């Protein structure tokens, strides 16, 4: 299976993730009030890694970066699922 063609929408996901990271850094005091906020930041980190790997895979080491992309998105799903489960138990 060869490389898929580059899709500009992948850049949109990367820019959205970078914007979310910038806003998270700017509003870090408010973010720290969210229960289990570190899990949310871990999920954001996984999103950044995954979306970056999605772009890089088109230019170098396709199989390696494709694997990194899918592992990162899986890790993002896990961290956000764990966050959702843990915050159900936090009293309001």
PyMOL commands that set and color helices and strands:
alter all, ss='L'
color gray80, all
select helices_A, chain A and resi 8-26+28-31+37-56+62-88
alter helices_A, ss='H'
color red, helices_A
deselect
rebuild
show_as cartoon
